[in-house]
Amino acid sequence: MLGLIVYGVFFIYLIISLFVVGAAMSWAAKRGKSRGKYAAIAAVFMYSLVLWDLIPVLAVHSYQCNTNAGFTVNKTLAQWKQENPGVSETLVAVKNTSSTQQGNTTRYVLNQRFAWDITREKVWHIVYKTDEHIVDLKTNEKLAEYIDYYTNVVQMAVGGNGRKSHKYWLKIKSCESGDVNRTRPQKYIFNKFMYFMQHQKEFK
């Protein structure tokens, strides 16, 4: 139902836009001015009322995804074990751990030595960065990191803490094409790495 309303509004907006462009051309013709020039000005004006941020948002998101996003391993569990002999055998996975909040960072403790930190921060306008990393609680060293970018847009009929907007075309969930973790290859690899660090065994 909401989709039909949105399409209806867009259709009405298109009709109004065509009327404004036609009026601009008529006004220019009566005064001996360039019809094409004033039609272009009117079209750009009507476009900007709704879509002014479309191209900048897509450009910023694409740049950040291509430049900074992805999964990075700074230290494997094998390397960590060499530096901390005998410690991994004493670790016990924390189940149903509660989160703690510090600023923009949410922390989930995985076991006695590792935690999963998620930091969200604004990049520009409605483009946000998610920085997930596995950290050694003793040394505060980042062992692995997954960075992703999304737009903080929530449809008007949907609850949540996002930016409620009718601009559903600006909603981007991830740099990766999939909607869920298993269809986002790099996120899935990060999750497997996290499971390995938490349980000291491979995820099945």
Secondary structure as UniProt FT lines:
FT   HELIX           2..30
FT   TURN            31..32
FT   HELIX           35..51
FT   TURN            52..53
FT   HELIX           54..68
FT   STRAND          70..73
FT   HELIX           77..83
FT   TURN            85..87
FT   HELIX           88..90
FT   STRAND          99..102
FT   TURN            103..104
FT   STRAND          105..109
FT   STRAND          114..124
FT   TURN            125..126
FT   STRAND          127..136
FT   TURN            137..139
FT   STRAND          142..151
FT   STRAND          153..155
FT   TURN            156..157
FT   STRAND          163..165
FT   HELIX           168..170
FT   HELIX           181..183
FT   HELIX           185..199
//
